[in-house]
Amino acid sequence: MTAADNQYCVLPISHIVGISLLIMTLMVGARVRLVAKYSPAALVKTMAEEGITLLNGVPATYQRLLEYKATAGLPRLERGALRLIGVAGAPLDLDLKARVEKELGLPLSNGVGITECSPGISGVRSDAPRNDNAVGRLLPGLEARIVRKDGTIVANGDIGELHVRGPNVMRGYYRALDLTAKAIDADGWFNTGDLARFEEDVLFIVGRTKEMIIRSGFNVYPAEIEAVISTHPSVVQSAVVGRPVEGNEEVVAFVQLLKGSNVTAQDLMAHITPQLTSYKRPSEIILMDALPATSTGKLLKHKLAESLRN
């Protein structure tokens, strides 16, 4: 970022990433366009007219942008002066990444962070774009390890919990010594709650520990199923959660379609079945007009999971 940049800040500044973006613009003397509530139509207008150069969002920010283009009948989205686009906060599926990059003509840089780590952990560098959904290399000064539940370190390429250590890690939760002790061990390693793997020194996020579904003894990662569902041209976004059944868990998918689409749950099931092994296939696909989300578009999966238990 330089003093010549104009940042479009739709992420709330009451949250760690939003306030970090605001502070960055103050540090370099850039401009920032603060947005109270995300509107794809407003973003399209601002990109075309106000010289926005930097845009950061969650995957839903870009999903809704492409949805708006389709429903508004726009031939193309004008990116204007936009030069860098970034994404974090939720798993990024490759189909969405490819569609965004084709539409805007820019690489979509993925990254990962968490409030407790102030917030950055790793990111894809703008001078080294990738064609996969990696979250890049660790930021300078940080250490990371991938750990099994029993505390042993996994081999490179294997999946486990992501633990990080560095000057960015919080000292602890406010007036909550018990929670702090569960999150940070005696050597300063913080458990992010993310399931991840390394390929050499490049980090990939597989999902959240608490969101993993165990079906018939197999680990099922919702992001993998969501990525397959999102390859259907009528799908805006999807969210996969587990539903407890006696002695097991079922996979349930909630799906939002483009307005006016006549695609059925059976159509979606037929689309995804050849692409998923049997234990990964949803037991049920539930169509919704909109999925519950925060003001930034980040999906509230816990509400969907709760709806299955009610």
C-alpha positions, -999 to +999 in steps of 0.1 A: +000+000+000+012+035-008-001+070-003-016+069-038-039+041-029-077+043-022-089+014+000-125+002-001-131-009+035-163-029+038-151-051+066-163-036+099-137-016+119-150-031+151-134-063+139-096-070+137-092-070+099-113-039+093-094-019+119-061-032+106-069-020+071-079+014+084-046+017+104-026+007+073-041+035+053-033+060+081+003+047+083+010+054+047-013+084+042-036+066+017-074+072+014-100+049+027-136+046+016-155+033+047-187+014+039-213+008+066-230-021+049-220-042+019-239-036-013-226-052-045-244-025-066-227+002-046-193-015-050-197-017-088-206+020-089-177+030-066-151+009-086-162+026-118-164+062-105-142+067-074-107+053-083-107+024-058-074+006-059-076-020-031-104-043-022-104-069+006-133-091+015-146-126+025-155-151-002-192-140+000-181-104-009-171-117-043-199-143-046-225-116-042-206-094-067-208-120-094-245-127-084-253-090-089-236-090-123-258-120-134-291-107-120-286-071-131-277-084-166-244-065-167-221-075-197-190-070-175-178-055-142-157-024-147-128-026-123-116+010-128-083+017-110-085-015-090-050-031-088-051-056-058-079-078-045-076-100-014-098-125+004-098-142+038-121-152+066-136-184+051-125-212+028-120-201-008-131-225-035-112-226-067-143-222-089-151-188-073-114-178-074-113-185-112-145-167-119-135-136-100-100-135-116-115-139-151-141-111-144-118-086-129-085-095-146-066-096-114-053-124-092-074-130-060-049-133-032-059-156-003-047-153+033-055-164+068-056-146+101-073-146+135-081-119+160-058-136+186-029-132+161-033-095+154-046-108+128-022-120+101-007-155+099+000-161+062-009-147+028-003-151-009+021-124-020+009-100-047+041-106-066+037-144-065+001-152-073-011-188-071-036-209-091-047-230-060-065-221-028-033-219-006-032-192+020+005-186+012+037-185+033+039-174+069+044-138+077+080-129+088+088-136+124+061-163+128+065-200+135+039-227+128+034-264+133+007-289+124-003-311+154-024-342+159-048-344+188-023-364+208+002-335+205+026-352+180+038-332+149+024-345+116+045-350+084+046-324+057+014-328+036-006-343+064-036-326+081-037-315+117-044-285+139-025-254+131-005-240+161+014-207+157+039-188+178+053-153+174+052-116+186+017-112+170+001-138+194-020-123+222-010-126+258-044-141+267-081-137+269-093-108+291-099-120+327-102-156+314-072-176+326-089-209+320-096-201+283-061-187+279-046-219+293-066-240+268-055-218+238-018-211+246+006-237+260+036-231+283+059-227+253+038-200+237+021-220+210-014-208+202-040-233+188-059-215+160-086-241+158-079-244+121-073-277+104-044-272+080-015-288+061+018-276+047+031-284+012+068-275+016+065-240+032+031-231+017+001-233+040-034-247+031-064-244+054-087-274+053-114-263+077-122-256+113-117-283+140-152-278+153-168-279+119-153-312+108-179-340+103-170-376+112-192-398+091-189-436+095-154-431+109-143-409+080-133-372+083-154-350+061-143-314+055-172-291+046-151-268+024-144-297+000-181-304-005-190-267-007-165-263-035-181-291-055-216-277-050-205-242-060-194-255-094-231-256-104-238-224-124-270-216-105-254-218-070-246-185-053-232-200-021-235-231+000-228-242+036-223-278+047-228-288+084-231-321+103-263-334+117-260-359+147-278-392+142-276-422+165-239-433+166-230-412+135-231-378+117-249-370+085-238-344+059-264-317+052-259-289+026-277-256+027-277-239-008-286-204-020-295-203-058-296-174-082-329-156-080-353-170-105-335-203-108-357-234-112-329-259-101-341-284-076-323-302-048-325-334-069-307-315-097-279-305-074-276-340-060-272-354-095-246-327-103-224-335-073-228-373-069-202-382-096-177-358-080-179-371-044-172-404-028-203-419-010-194-408+026-190-372+015-223-369-003-250-349+015-279-369+031-300-338+024-297-306+003-319-277+017-325-248-006-328-213+010-335-178-004-305-166+017-280-181+041-276-165+075-246-142+075-228-113+092-229-078+078-198-087+058-213-118+043-195-143+065-218-173+069-231-182+103-229-219+101-237-224+138-272-211+131-277-236+103-265-264+126-288-253+153-318-254+129-311-291+124-313-298+161-346-279+167 
